[in-house]
Amino acid sequence: MNLSESTDVVDEVQSDWQKQRPDLDPEPMGVVLRIQALAKILGEQTAKKLQRFDLQWWQYDVLSTLRRRGAPFIMPATDLASSTMLTSGAMTNRIDRLEEERLVRRIKDENDGRRVLVQLTSTGLELIDSATEARFESATEALENLSRGQRESLSRLLRLVLTTQDD
């Protein structure tokens, strides 16, 4: 199948708007709608893969953030909250729940008694390593119809769009 000739529902939306509001350029909306649709689809595909590990997205996010730090897989709770774009209260709640499942542990910072450090447990490390393999598999499957060059171009273009957005 020639992917450049395929159409999708967004083409129909653009066509409808072109007819109804010819004064508006539907091309940018096509890009945005496709990104939004892909975010939903890719999120659902990954969530399905994570179900095998009895993990929800938020759990994966926190555990993978700790895992990416490298051994000893530890970071201050405040940095963990910032890295996952959460408030400190929301992060406290998530840490509580992950600690109940013995996936992380809290450690008092020896240098600053007010600071709490969060560390992956051996159980958490084993789980996140397996789940991450599934996460990478999901990403690979989602882009299997694109060549390496196409993936690199798409990544560059999306990075450009992402880095030029206002907060």
ZAMARGU-4260 file (C-alpha; in steps of 0.2 Angstrom, whole numbers, plus 5000, padded with zeros to 4 digits):
<rodrens>
0) 5000/5000/5000 | 5007/5017/4996 | 5005/5027/5012 | 5006/5044/5003 | 4990/5040/4994
5) 4980/5034/5009 | 4967/5045/5017 | 4960/5046/5035 | 4946/5054/5044 | 4956/5070/5046
10) 4955/5072/5027 | 4936/5072/5028 | 4936/5085/5042 | 4948/5096/5032 | 4937/5094/5016
15) 4921/5099/5026 | 4929/5114/5033 | 4936/5119/5016 | 4918/5119/5010 | 4910/5127/5025
20) 4923/5140/5029 | 4934/5143/5013 | 4941/5158/5022 | 4950/5147/5034 | 4966/5136/5030
25) 4962/5118/5035 | 4980/5112/5033 | 4987/5117/5051 | 4971/5109/5058 | 4975/5093/5049
30) 4992/5092/5057 | 4986/5096/5075 | 4971/5084/5073 | 4982/5070/5068 | 4994/5073/5082
35) 4979/5073/5094 | 4972/5057/5087 | 4989/5049/5087 | 4992/5054/5105 | 4976/5045/5110
40) 4979/5029/5100 | 4997/5028/5105 | 4992/5030/5123 | 4979/5017/5122 | 4991/5005/5114
45) 5005/5007/5127 | 4992/5006/5141 | 4987/4990/5134 | 5005/4984/5135 | 5007/4990/5152
50) 4992/4980/5158 | 5002/4965/5157 | 5012/4971/5171 | 4998/4978/5181 | 5004/4995/5178
55) 4995/5011/5175 | 5003/5026/5165 | 5006/5036/5181 | 5015/5022/5189 | 5026/5019/5174
60) 5030/5037/5173 | 5036/5038/5191 | 5046/5022/5190 | 5054/5025/5173 | 5059/5042/5179
65) 5069/5034/5193 | 5075/5020/5182 | 5082/5033/5169 | 5093/5040/5183 | 5104/5025/5184
70) 5110/5016/5199 | 5106/5018/5213 | 5089/5024/5205 | 5086/5038/5218 | 5081/5056/5217
75) 5073/5069/5228 | 5054/5068/5229 | 5053/5087/5223 | 5064/5083/5208 | 5053/5068/5204
80) 5038/5079/5205 | 5046/5092/5193 | 5052/5079/5181 | 5034/5071/5180 | 5026/5088/5180
85) 5016/5085/5196 | 5013/5096/5211 | 5022/5090/5227 | 5005/5084/5234 | 5001/5074/5219
90) 5018/5066/5219 | 5017/5062/5238 | 5001/5053/5234 | 5009/5043/5220 | 5024/5039/5231
95) 5013/5033/5245 | 5004/5021/5233 | 5020/5015/5225 | 5028/5012/5242 | 5012/5002/5248
100) 5016/4991/5233 | 5034/4990/5238 | 5040/4997/5221 | 5049/5012/5229 | 5055/5017/5246
105) 5057/5034/5255 | 5074/5038/5262 | 5079/5053/5273 | 5092/5064/5265 | 5107/5063/5276
110) 5113/5080/5271 | 5096/5088/5273 | 5083/5081/5285 | 5069/5090/5277 | 5072/5082/5260
115) 5064/5065/5256 | 5073/5054/5243 | 5064/5041/5233 | 5072/5025/5227 | 5067/5010/5217
120) 5066/4994/5226 | 5073/4978/5218 | 5055/4973/5215 | 5052/4990/5207 | 5068/4989/5196
125) 5063/4972/5190 | 5045/4977/5185 | 5050/4994/5177 | 5064/4985/5167 | 5051/4972/5160
130) 5038/4986/5157 | 5050/4997/5148 | 5054/4983/5136 | 5036/4982/5132 | 5035/5001/5131
135) 5049/5002/5118 | 5041/4988/5109 | 5025/4998/5108 | 5034/5013/5100 | 5043/5002/5088
140) 5027/4994/5082 | 5018/5011/5080 | 5032/5017/5068 | 5036/5001/5059 | 5029/5007/5042
145) 5042/5022/5043 | 5060/5021/5037 | 5073/5026/5049 | 5075/5042/5039 | 5056/5046/5040
150) 5056/5043/5059 | 5071/5055/5061 | 5063/5068/5050 | 5046/5066/5060 | 5055/5067/5076
155) 5064/5083/5071 | 5048/5091/5065 | 5039/5087/5081 | 5053/5093/5092 | 5052/5109/5082
160) 5034/5111/5085 | 5035/5106/5104 | 5050/5117/5108 | 5041/5133/5100 | 5025/5131/5110
165) 5022/5144/5124 | 5019/5136/5142
</rodrens>
